[in-house]
Amino acid sequence: MSHLDEVIARVDAAIDESVIAHMNELLVVLSDDAELSRDDRYTQQQRLRTAIAHHGRQHKEDEEARRDQLTRSGTIL
């Protein structure tokens, strides 16, 4: 397995795990990875950034839905 394949597998695992802290740590590790080409490094970092952004939006939407469910007519149930 090539180094790029290993990195892709790590990025896939981090995205599947959906833990922001782990994705951020991997972003930092990829920044210092001299074995990857600039394009390959950028591609994998973008995948992580996209997953982080999506996670944030999803979390916000879930919180709003929960708040809507708990409140009716401005009163907390």
Kinemage of the C-alpha trace (Angstrom):
@kinemage 1
@onewidth
@group {chain A} dominant
@subgroup {mainchain}
@vectorlist {calphas} color= white
{ca met a 1} P 0.000 0.000 0.000
{ca ser a 2} L 1.400 3.371 -0.985
{ca his a 3} L 1.713 6.268 1.418
{ca leu a 4} L -1.094 8.090 -0.394
{ca asp a 5} L -3.366 5.056 0.008
{ca glu a 6} L -2.577 4.982 3.733
{ca val a 7} L -3.381 8.691 4.054
{ca ile a 8} L -6.640 8.254 2.151
{ca ala a 9} L -7.581 5.389 4.478
{ca arg a 10} L -6.799 7.559 7.536
{ca val a 11} L -8.860 10.441 6.152
{ca asp a 12} L -11.746 8.055 5.377
{ca ala a 13} L -11.592 6.679 8.919
{ca ala a 14} L -11.524 10.169 10.464
{ca ile a 15} L -14.500 11.252 8.368
{ca asp a 16} L -16.443 8.093 9.256
{ca glu a 17} L -15.640 8.612 12.939
{ca ser a 18} L -16.976 12.181 12.656
{ca val a 19} L -14.956 13.563 15.569
{ca ile a 20} L -13.889 17.138 14.825
{ca ala a 21} L -10.822 16.999 17.092
{ca his a 22} L -9.447 13.959 15.238
{ca met a 23} L -10.088 15.544 11.850
{ca asn a 24} L -8.303 18.734 12.959
{ca glu a 25} L -5.332 16.722 14.234
{ca leu a 26} L -5.093 14.945 10.896
{ca leu a 27} L -5.217 18.291 9.077
{ca val a 28} L -2.123 19.363 11.024
{ca val a 29} L -0.346 16.075 10.360
{ca leu a 30} L -1.052 16.376 6.638
{ca ser a 31} L 0.341 19.915 6.595
{ca asp a 32} L 3.743 18.525 7.579
{ca asp a 33} L 3.660 15.410 5.359
{ca ala a 34} L 6.567 15.818 2.965
{ca glu a 35} L 5.896 12.446 1.293
{ca leu a 36} L 2.708 13.702 -0.358
{ca ser a 37} L 2.607 15.956 -3.352
{ca arg a 38} L 1.123 19.374 -2.816
{ca asp a 39} L -1.973 18.427 -4.824
{ca asp a 40} L -2.529 15.157 -2.953
{ca arg a 41} L -2.101 16.884 0.408
{ca tyr a 42} L -4.533 19.644 -0.611
{ca thr a 43} L -7.122 17.120 -1.842
{ca gln a 44} L -7.102 15.173 1.423
{ca gln a 45} L -7.163 18.336 3.529
{ca gln a 46} L -10.149 19.610 1.522
{ca arg a 47} L -12.001 16.367 2.187
{ca leu a 48} L -11.432 16.901 5.908
{ca arg a 49} L -12.406 20.583 5.778
{ca thr a 50} L -15.611 19.721 3.923
{ca ala a 51} L -16.484 17.039 6.483
{ca ile a 52} L -15.811 19.465 9.350
{ca ala a 53} L -18.005 22.137 7.762
{ca his a 54} L -20.794 19.642 7.116
{ca his a 55} L -20.559 18.361 10.683
{ca gly a 56} L -20.928 21.905 12.014
{ca arg a 57} L -23.980 22.611 9.861
{ca gln a 58} L -25.560 19.296 10.815
{ca his a 59} L -24.950 19.937 14.505
{ca lys a 60} L -26.557 23.378 14.242
{ca glu a 61} L -29.571 21.979 12.383
{ca asp a 62} L -29.977 19.225 14.979
{ca glu a 63} L -29.841 21.754 17.811
{ca glu a 64} L -32.443 23.969 16.121
{ca ala a 65} L -34.741 20.988 15.530
{ca arg a 66} L -34.348 19.934 19.158
{ca arg a 67} L -35.107 23.455 20.362
{ca asp a 68} L -38.183 23.593 18.123
{ca gln a 69} L -39.338 20.246 19.456
{ca leu a 70} L -38.885 21.327 23.092
{ca thr a 71} L -40.564 24.685 22.699
{ca arg a 72} L -44.028 25.415 21.454
{ca ser a 73} L -45.426 28.930 21.255
{ca gly a 74} L -42.295 30.243 22.974
{ca thr a 75} L -42.785 28.087 26.069
{ca ile a 76} L -40.355 25.388 27.099
{ca leu a 77} L -42.235 22.147 27.603
